[in-house]
Amino acid sequence: MKLVVAIVHNEDAGTLVDALLEREFRATRLHSSGGFLKQSNATVMLGVEDDEVDEVLGIVRESCHARTQIVNPMPPIMEPGEFFMPYPLEVEVGGATVFVVPVERFERL
């Protein structure tokens, strides 16, 4: 038995959960935030048998895609009289970070 924890972009979370449910995997979606841009993410957790891990990872790959986004950097803390001109940056967001963790015991109550 494994615990699969996927941290995904909020825009991809609904598609991922729908795809998992369509293939009869039960998943729990938690709202989370953090990372480079401090944007909203979703953490999707599910318990699966060892031989189902590759199928779940395939579903995550199909559902979660990286994309580019233009952001304005936060200005640094400046001394009075200093001038900071922010330039928009193009960054890659999305995709998924997945952890597969062994589970000693799993019960559905």
N, C-alpha and C positions, 0 to 999 in steps of 0.2 A: 504494500500500500504506500502511496506517495501523496504528499500535499503539494499541489501546484499553486504557486502565488505569482500572478501576472500583474505587473504595474503598467498600465496602459494610458494613453492619452484619452481624455474625457470624451472626445468626439468618436473614438473607436469602441468605447466600452459597451454601448448598447448593441452594436453589431456583433461584438464578441459574445456577449451573454446570450443573445438570440441564437447564434450559431451553435453554442454549447448546448442550449436547451433543446434545439432541433435534433441534435444527435443524442439526446437523453442523458446529458451530463448535468448534474445539479451544481450550481455555482452560487457563490455569495459575492455581491458587489459592494464594496466600501468606497466612500468618497475619500480622497486623500489629496494632498498637495505637497509641493516641494520641488526640488530639482533646481536647475539653472534659472528658469524664468519664474519660479514660484507660482506656476499655474495649476489649475485644478487637474487632477489625475483621478483614475479609478484603480482600485486594487481588487482584482478578481481572484477568489480562492476556491479551490475545489479539491476534494479527495478522490483519487482514482486508483485503480489497480495498476500494478507495475507495467503490464502489457498495454495499457491504455495511454501511457504518457506520451508516446510519439504521436498518437492521433490528436490528443489535446494540443500539443505543440504545433501540429499542422493547422489546426483551427485558429490558433493565435496568429500564426504567420499569414493566413488568408485574411484575417479580420483587421489586423493592426498594421498600419502603414506609416512610414516616415514621410514627412512633408516639410517644406521650407516655409518660414514665416519671417516677416520683417518686424523687428522690434527696435525701440529706442532705448538705449542703455540709460540706467539711472545715473544721474550726475554724482560725482564723488563729493565728499565733504570738502568744501572750498573755504579758503581764507577770504576775508573781506577784500574786495578789489580784484580777485581772480575771476577769470572768465572761462566758462566751459561751453563748448559748442557740441552738442550731441549729434552724432551721425547715425542714421538707421543702420542696423546690422541684419544680415540675412542669416538665420540660424535654422538648424534642422530640429524639428519636434516630432513627437509621435513615435510609432514603433512600439516595442514592448520590452520590458525587462522581466525575465521569468526565472523564478527559483523553484527547483524541484527538491523537496525535502523528504527524507524517509519518515514514515509514521509507524510508531510502535503499536498503537492501538487506535481503532476507529470504530465509533458506534453511532448509529442513527437512531435517535430516540423519539 
